[in-house]
Amino acid sequence: MTQPRIGFIGLGLMGSAMCSRLLDQGYPLNVIANRSRERVEAAVAAGAVEVTSCKALAEASDIVMLCVDTSQSVEGRIYGDGGVLAGLTAGKTVIDFGTSLPASTRKIGADLAAIGAHYLDAPLGRTPAHAVDGLLNIMCAGEKAAFDGVKSVLADLGENVFHLGALGSGHTIKLINNFFGMTVATAMAEAFATADATGVDREALYNVMAAGPLRSGMMDFVKARAVDGDPNMLAFAIRNAAKDVGYYATMAEEAGAPSQMSGCAKNALESARDDGFADRMVSEMVDYFAANLKSG
């Protein structure tokens, strides 16, 4: 059976890892340059074909995949004379693997449905290292028939592939998940910094906390930086964490359920982002808090 032609937009850390996996699995792959020539050139060297517009990419592909940073970035690549929508025809499928606002996702879905194309939101769990081996968690939502049509491709990218219901449900669940995870991570980072300020050994604090019901994977990720010096166990940039928690707050507000809990994490992440930590990993919030305690 002939494999579908894939068009991929967004070759960042995660996107380039996913492209590597798709090429390893033998998919015909079209890519377009965004920020990193190096990653595009690596994909081309491995067998991908570079195109010069999102429209051309859509015309040359059966499935278009996006892995970009914001809803604004997604919409910027979907719309316009050179956008994905201009190159689509009925029956083609577009998948957003990023973390976007559900309202934006539903708007794009309606516009694609008007020409007979399909839109799925499929945010991701796990890391680029998992992506290379096809071990992502994929939280997909949208029309069930469209999901079934691409499920075998998603299964080559993910160990756990979920269909979560109507379009936008994947992004909704991902934002709730990331709000909770980033709140835990920032709280744990502050806890380690407060240990410094009060003369308590970080590892001693961790050992006590980890012996009880507070222990979690997120706690261990932050401990990897705070105690062991490794920031990459939680390979997620502070700028992206701030964006996701902000999107969660917006989504909750639009749903008529304003968030009371997200404000602290959002403010801390945005302050760190604006203070030069934007491209640092979330576990390095420990360093941000510790520096602020010292300067205060």
N, C-alpha and C positions, 0 to 999 in steps of 0.2 A: 504494500500500500504506500502511495506517495505521501511523503511527509509535507505538511503545510509550510508555506513560505512565511517566515517570521520577519517582521520589521521591528527594530528595537530603538527606542528613544530614551537616552539617559544612561550613559556609560560611566556612572560614578563607581564607588567601591562595590555596591551591591549589583548595579546593572551590569558592570563588566564581568563580575563573577557569574551572573546568570547567562550572559552571552557565551562565556567559556563553556558552561554546561550545555547550552543548546548546540553549540558547534560540536562538542564531544559526542552528542547524541545524533549528529548527522542532519540537523535541520538546516535548510537553506536560510541564510541570515542576511538581512539588510540592516545597515546601521547608519546613523547620521551624527556628525560631530556636534558637540555642545560646548563643554568647557575644556575637555581633555583630549588633545590630539593624540597623546601617547596611548591612551586606552583604545581609541578608535583604530589607530594604526596597528595595535596588537591584535585586535579582532580581525582586521583585514588580513594581517599576516597569517592568521589561523584559518582563513577561508571565508570571512564575511565580505559583503559587497557594500562599499560606501556610496550613499546617495546624497544629494545636495539640498533637498527640501523634504519637509514632512509630507507634502502632497505626493512627491515622487515615491517616497517610502511606502505610503499607503497604497499607491497604484501597483507597486511591485510585490505586495505582501497579502497573504490571506488573513493573517492575524497581526495586529499592531500592538506592541507592548510599550507602556510608558513606565519609567522608574525615575521620576523627577521629584523636586523637593516640595513644591507648594501647589495649591489649587490654581493660583495665578499662572504658574509655569505650565500646568496641564492645559488650561484654557488657551494659553498663548500658542501651544503647539497643535491644538485641535482646530481653532478657528483661523479665519483669514484666507486670502487667496492661495497662500502656500502651505496651508495647514492640512492636517490629517483629513478633516471632513471633506475638503475639496477633492481628495484623491480616493475616497471610499466609494464602493458600489454595494448594492444590496447583497446581504449574506456574509459580508466580512465582519470580523469581530475586533473590537478594541478593548484592551485590558489595562486598567490603571493599577500598577503595583505599589504606587506611593501611598502616602497618608494624606487624604484630601478631605475637604469639607463635604459632608453628605449632600447638602443642598446643591453644591456645584456639580457633584457627581450625577444627581438626578436630572439636572438641567441638560448636561451633555448627553445623557442617556436618551432623553426625549428628542433631542436634535438628531441623534444618530438613528433612532427608530423611525423618524420621519422619512428617511431615505431607504429604510429596510436593513440597515446595519445594526449590529449589536454592541452593547457596552456592558462591561463587567468591572466591578471594583474588587480588587484582590490584594489588599495590603498584606505585608509579610511579617513573619516572626522568624527569629534566629539571625544569623550573621552571614557576611559574605563567605566565610569559610564553609558554612553549611551549604550555601548556594552552589559553590563549585562542585559539591558532591551530590547535588539534587536532594538536599535534606531540609529544605525550608518548610515552615508552616505557612500555608496559604489560606487566607480567610476570604473566600470568594462569595460574591453576591450578584444577583441579577437574574434575568430570565433563565429558568431551569434548562430549557432546550439549548440556549446559547452556552450555558455552562457545560452541558453534556457534550456539546460539539468540540470543546477545547479541553475536556477533562484529561485526556491522555497526554496532552502537552504539559498541562499543569502537573500531572503525576511525574513527569520527567524532571520537573524543577523542585517538587516538594515531597517530603516524606509524609506529611499530613495535609491533605487538601480537603477543606470544608466548604460546603455550600450552605450559606447562612440566611438565604431568603431573598427578599426583594432588593433591588438595586439601592445601594447606599448602606445596607446593613453591615457589610464588611468594614467600611470606613467608620461606621458608628461604633462597632465593637472594638476596632483597633484604637480609636481615640479614647474610649473608656479604659482599655487595657493600658495604653501608654500614660494616661493621666495617673492611674494607680501606681504603675511602675516608677514613673519619674517622681511622684510624691514620696514613695518609699526611699528611692535613691537619694534624693536631696535631704530628706530627714536623717538618713544614716550618715551622709557626708557631714552634716552639721553636728551630729552626735560625736563623730571622731574629732572634729575641730574643737568642740566644747571639752572633750577629754584633754586635749592639749592645754586649753586655757585653765583648766582646773587641776592640772598636774597628774592626771590619770593616764596610765599607759594604754595606748590604743589597742594593743593585742589583748590586754587584760579585759578591757571593756568588751571587745568582740567575743572573747571566750565566754563571758557571763551571758551576754545577750543571745549568743548562738546556742547556748545550752537549754534555752526555753522556747516557747512557742513563737517568738519573734523571728526565728531564723527563716531565711528565704534565699532563693537564688540571687535576688537583687541585693540583699545584704552582703552576700559573698562576693558579688561583683565589685561593690564599693570597697569592701575589705581588701580585695586584691590590690587596689591602688593605695589605700590608706596604710596598710600594714606591710604588704609584699612589694609595693612599688610598681605594679603592673597596671597601667590604665586601660589596657586593651581587652580585658575580660568583658567589659561593657563598651563595645565599639560603636558608640552612638554619640554624635556630636551634640554639644550643648545648644548650638543654634537650632538643630532639628528638634531637640527635646522641648525647647522654649516654644517653637512653632506648634508642636503637637498639643502641648498643654493649653496654649492659646486657642487652638482650634476646638479643643474639648470644651473650653469655657464658652466659646461662641455657639457651638452646637447645643449645649445645655440651655443657654439663654434663648435660642430660637425655638427650643422645645417647650419653653415655658417653665423650665426647672433650673433657674440660675444656680450655678455652682457656688457653694460656700467653701469647699475644701481645696479647690485648685489654686486659689489666689496666692497662697504662700509659695508653692512650688513655682508657679508662673513668675512671680516677682523675683525670686532668687535666680532662676534660670535666665531671665531677661537681664537682670543686673550683671550676672557673670558674662553673658554674651556681649553686652555693651562695654564691659570692662576688659576686653581683650581675650576672653576665653571662648569665643564663638566656635572655633574649630578644635577646641580641646574636648576630650571625652567626658561623658556625664560623671564618671567616677572621679574626675578631677575637680568636681565641685568641692571635694575635700580641701584641695589647695586654695580654692577661692575663699571658702569660709575661713580657713586657717589664716590666710593673709589678711582678711578683713578684721579678724579678732585681734591680730597683732597690731594692725594699724589703728584699731579703735582703742 
